[in-house]
Amino acid sequence: MAKAQPKSQPQPRSQNPSTSGDPALDALTEGLAALQSKDWKKAAERLEQAVELADRPELRHRASQFLAACRQRAGEGGETEQVDPFLQAVYEKNRGDHQAALEISRKGGRDQKDDRFAYLVAAIHAAEDRIEEAAQALAKAVELNSKNRIHAFHDPDFAELRKNRDYRPLFGLS
């Protein structure tokens, strides 16, 4: 009769995370490790680096969320805390200041790199009946994140755009 082999035990995780090849992801990982060990200064430095280096919007957004939490825990929050530019742009759009919302959304090419800003720019143009600009911005938003096609399909801001046969492919319609 064969002896039963002992079950292999899971290997403990290394204290030093392995490098992923993505400097932003590595900075986020190191920032999270510093957060867990309550080293607020190191965590803030690494998370700031992750925000600066991130080329993926979701990574940049997640790192900025952890950075805000880190600053709050370290006592740096409050009056010096920066407002999320996307939330500020949405606020300006909702209060009717479309020009301010567009300026925030376009600053540093945000609307060309972040699908949220591209979608917001498209919605502003659509609300102002600038159909061609709305279509271009929506095409960019869909290129950056295909889920925006679904959001736009259900968004009343794009009702006029959906009616135009030339732009129906933006919504997955034929």
C-alpha positions in Angstrom: 0.0 0.0 0.0 1.3 3.4 -1.0 1.9 6.0 1.7 -0.3 9.1 1.5 1.7 12.1 0.4 1.6 15.0 2.8 -0.4 18.0 1.5 1.9 20.8 0.4 1.6 23.8 2.5 1.1 27.2 0.8 4.3 29.2 0.6 4.4 32.3 2.7 4.2 35.5 0.7 7.4 37.5 0.3 7.7 40.7 2.2 9.2 42.3 -0.9 6.7 42.0 -3.7 8.1 40.9 -7.0 8.3 43.4 -9.8 5.6 43.2 -12.4 7.4 45.1 -15.1 4.9 48.0 -14.6 6.4 50.7 -12.5 3.0 52.2 -11.6 1.7 48.8 -10.4 4.9 48.2 -8.5 4.6 51.6 -6.8 0.9 50.9 -5.9 1.9 47.5 -4.5 4.7 49.0 -2.4 2.3 51.8 -1.3 -0.3 49.3 -0.2 2.4 47.4 1.8 3.5 50.6 3.5 -0.2 51.4 4.2 -0.7 48.1 5.8 2.4 48.6 8.0 1.1 52.2 8.8 4.2 53.9 7.3 2.1 56.8 6.1 5.0 58.8 4.7 6.4 56.0 2.6 2.9 55.0 1.5 2.1 58.5 0.4 5.4 58.7 -1.6 4.8 55.4 -3.4 1.1 56.1 -4.0 1.9 59.5 -5.5 4.4 57.8 -7.7 1.8 55.3 -8.8 -0.6 58.1 -9.7 2.0 59.9 -11.7 3.3 56.8 -13.6 -0.1 55.1 -14.2 -1.1 54.9 -17.9 -4.3 53.0 -17.1 -7.1 55.1 -15.8 -8.4 52.4 -13.4 -4.9 52.0 -11.8 -4.5 55.8 -11.5 -7.9 56.1 -9.9 -7.3 53.3 -7.4 -3.9 54.7 -6.4 -5.5 58.2 -5.9 -8.2 56.7 -3.7 -5.6 55.0 -1.5 -3.5 58.2 -1.5 -6.4 60.2 -0.2 -7.1 57.6 2.5 -3.4 57.6 3.4 -3.3 61.4 3.7 -6.4 61.4 5.8 -4.9 58.8 8.2 -1.7 60.8 8.3 -3.6 63.9 9.2 -2.9 65.7 5.9 -6.5 65.7 4.9 -9.0 68.5 5.3 -8.4 71.9 3.7 -5.3 71.0 1.7 -7.0 67.9 0.2 -7.3 68.1 -3.5 -10.7 67.6 -5.2 -10.8 64.8 -7.8 -10.8 66.6 -11.1 -13.4 64.3 -12.6 -15.8 65.0 -9.7 -15.1 68.7 -10.1 -15.8 68.6 -13.8 -19.1 66.7 -13.2 -20.0 69.2 -10.6 -19.4 72.1 -13.1 -21.5 70.4 -15.8 -24.3 69.7 -13.4 -24.5 73.4 -12.3 -24.5 74.5 -15.9 -21.0 75.8 -16.3 -20.1 73.7 -19.4 -17.1 75.8 -20.2 -15.4 75.1 -16.8 -16.3 71.4 -17.1 -14.7 71.3 -20.6 -11.5 73.1 -19.3 -11.1 70.6 -16.4 -11.8 67.7 -18.7 -9.3 68.7 -21.3 -6.5 69.9 -19.0 -3.4 67.9 -19.8 -5.2 65.8 -22.4 -7.3 64.1 -19.8 -10.1 63.6 -22.4 -7.7 61.7 -24.6 -6.3 59.4 -21.9 -9.2 58.8 -19.5 -12.5 57.4 -20.8 -14.5 59.2 -18.0 -13.4 62.6 -19.2 -13.9 61.7 -22.9 -17.5 60.6 -22.1 -18.2 63.7 -20.1 -16.9 65.9 -23.0 -19.2 64.0 -25.3 -22.2 64.5 -23.1 -21.5 68.2 -22.8 -21.2 68.6 -26.6 -24.4 66.6 -27.0 -26.2 68.8 -24.5 -25.1 71.8 -26.4 -26.3 70.3 -29.8 -22.7 70.1 -31.1 -23.4 66.7 -32.7 -20.1 66.3 -34.6 -18.0 67.1 -31.6 -20.1 64.9 -29.4 -19.7 62.0 -31.9 -15.9 62.5 -31.9 -15.6 62.6 -28.2 -17.9 59.6 -27.8 -15.9 57.6 -30.3 -12.8 58.4 -28.2 -14.6 57.3 -25.0 -15.7 54.1 -26.6 -12.1 53.5 -27.9 -10.7 53.9 -24.4 -13.4 51.8 -22.8 -15.9 49.8 -24.8 -18.4 49.8 -21.9 -19.1 53.5 -22.8 -21.0 52.2 -25.8 -23.5 50.6 -23.5 -23.7 53.7 -21.2 -24.2 56.0 -24.1 -27.0 53.7 -25.5 -29.0 54.3 -22.4 -28.0 57.9 -21.7 -30.6 60.5 -22.6 -27.9 63.0 -23.4 -27.2 61.1 -26.6 -30.8 60.7 -27.8 -30.3 63.0 -30.8 -27.0 61.4 -31.7 -28.6 57.9 -31.6 -31.3 59.1 -34.1 -28.7 60.1 -36.7 -28.0 57.1 -39.0 -24.4 58.2 -39.4 -23.6 57.8 -35.7 -25.6 54.7 -34.9 -22.5 52.5 -35.0 -21.2 54.3 -32.0 -24.1 52.7 -30.0 -23.7 49.3 -31.6 -26.7 49.9 -33.8 -26.9 49.2 -37.5 
